[in-house]
Amino acid sequence: MRFRILPVLGLLLLSGNAAAEAEDIYIEFLWSKTPTGALARQQTRQFVMQGQHDHQVCVAANAKPTDVGGLQIEMLDADGKRVSLQQHDDYRGSKQCYRADLGADLAEAGAAGDWTARVNLGDGRTQTASIRVDRTLEDSPQFLDRGQPYVAGRPNYDASIPAGQWVGKLVWAMDVDPQGRVTHVEVEVAEGVGERLRERAIAAGYLSLFPPDPARATVPLRWRRTLQFASE
């Protein structure tokens, strides 16, 4: 994956359906709420309706707090039916995460599949991003892909690093046990800004979640993630 630093946001962006950008709006999905001061977060391709999961939808429109007229987050199920609508009048444009409302109070659950999060700002800007949603994790086709994480830990942005220094490369490897737990993480390549993100990459590795696979008892899984950074 290749990443770039947006001058407007100063955020690292993930390609794929776990995040979306349109001009200066960024949407990200997290498996659980990130503790204050954490070095990494649990970026996810998957939500589940059942269970005690604190799934999050994160939105960033501006690098600094400004008046954007508030925020609406609308969740649409795989059939395009509205499942929930959140209103956040105090939203000020900088990155903020909110609990994902998957319609748990509805008499009938939303249709499983690829859901859409639609973000509307009071200043007229809008954006959408898709996320897989199933009733249980075991129902998900992503959970059947034993060689890939359904939650990939991601290093948090380090605001102390100037935007012009976000150039480099980072590769880290994770060893995964038969239960899907990461048992060891090591950084294999750290160039440029990647050298300053070593500790964050290791923390991100241990946050990753994989489906279980008994075959790993005889054939261990080592999974690598690569980030490349280029300032603009």
Secondary structure in CASP SS format (residue, H / E / C, confidence):
PFRMAT SS
TARGET T0000
AUTHOR 0000-0000-0000
METHOD secondary structure of the structure
MODEL  1
M C 1.00
R E 1.00
F E 1.00
R E 1.00
I E 1.00
L C 1.00
P C 1.00
V C 1.00
L C 1.00
G C 1.00
L C 1.00
L E 1.00
L C 1.00
L C 1.00
S C 1.00
G C 1.00
N C 1.00
A C 1.00
A E 1.00
A E 1.00
E E 1.00
A E 1.00
E C 1.00
D C 1.00
I E 1.00
Y E 1.00
I E 1.00
E E 1.00
F E 1.00
L E 1.00
W C 1.00
S C 1.00
K C 1.00
T C 1.00
P C 1.00
T C 1.00
G C 1.00
A C 1.00
L C 1.00
A E 1.00
R E 1.00
Q E 1.00
Q E 1.00
T E 1.00
R C 1.00
Q E 1.00
F E 1.00
V E 1.00
M C 1.00
Q C 1.00
G C 1.00
Q C 1.00
H C 1.00
D C 1.00
H C 1.00
Q E 1.00
V E 1.00
C E 1.00
V E 1.00
A E 1.00
A C 1.00
N C 1.00
A C 1.00
K C 1.00
P C 1.00
T C 1.00
D C 1.00
V C 1.00
G C 1.00
G C 1.00
L E 1.00
Q E 1.00
I E 1.00
E E 1.00
M E 1.00
L E 1.00
D C 1.00
A C 1.00
D C 1.00
G C 1.00
K C 1.00
R E 1.00
V E 1.00
S E 1.00
L E 1.00
Q E 1.00
Q E 1.00
H E 1.00
D C 1.00
D C 1.00
Y C 1.00
R C 1.00
G C 1.00
S C 1.00
K C 1.00
Q E 1.00
C E 1.00
Y E 1.00
R E 1.00
A C 1.00
D C 1.00
L C 1.00
G C 1.00
A C 1.00
D C 1.00
L C 1.00
A C 1.00
E C 1.00
A C 1.00
G C 1.00
A C 1.00
A C 1.00
G E 1.00
D E 1.00
W E 1.00
T E 1.00
A E 1.00
R E 1.00
V E 1.00
N E 1.00
L E 1.00
G C 1.00
D C 1.00
G C 1.00
R C 1.00
T E 1.00
Q E 1.00
T E 1.00
A E 1.00
S E 1.00
I E 1.00
R E 1.00
V E 1.00
D E 1.00
R C 1.00
T C 1.00
L H 1.00
E H 1.00
D H 1.00
S C 1.00
P H 1.00
Q H 1.00
F H 1.00
L H 1.00
D C 1.00
R C 1.00
G C 1.00
Q C 1.00
P C 1.00
Y C 1.00
V E 1.00
A E 1.00
G E 1.00
R E 1.00
P E 1.00
N C 1.00
Y C 1.00
D C 1.00
A C 1.00
S C 1.00
I C 1.00
P C 1.00
A H 1.00
G H 1.00
Q H 1.00
W C 1.00
V C 1.00
G E 1.00
K E 1.00
L E 1.00
V E 1.00
W E 1.00
A E 1.00
M E 1.00
D E 1.00
V E 1.00
D C 1.00
P C 1.00
Q C 1.00
G C 1.00
R C 1.00
V E 1.00
T E 1.00
H E 1.00
V E 1.00
E E 1.00
V E 1.00
E E 1.00
V E 1.00
A E 1.00
E E 1.00
G E 1.00
V H 1.00
G H 1.00
E H 1.00
R H 1.00
L H 1.00
R H 1.00
E H 1.00
R H 1.00
A H 1.00
I H 1.00
A H 1.00
A H 1.00
G H 1.00
Y H 1.00
L H 1.00
S C 1.00
L E 1.00
F C 1.00
P C 1.00
P C 1.00
D C 1.00
P H 1.00
A H 1.00
R H 1.00
A H 1.00
T C 1.00
V C 1.00
P C 1.00
L E 1.00
R E 1.00
W E 1.00
R E 1.00
R E 1.00
T E 1.00
L E 1.00
Q E 1.00
F E 1.00
A E 1.00
S E 1.00
E C 1.00
END
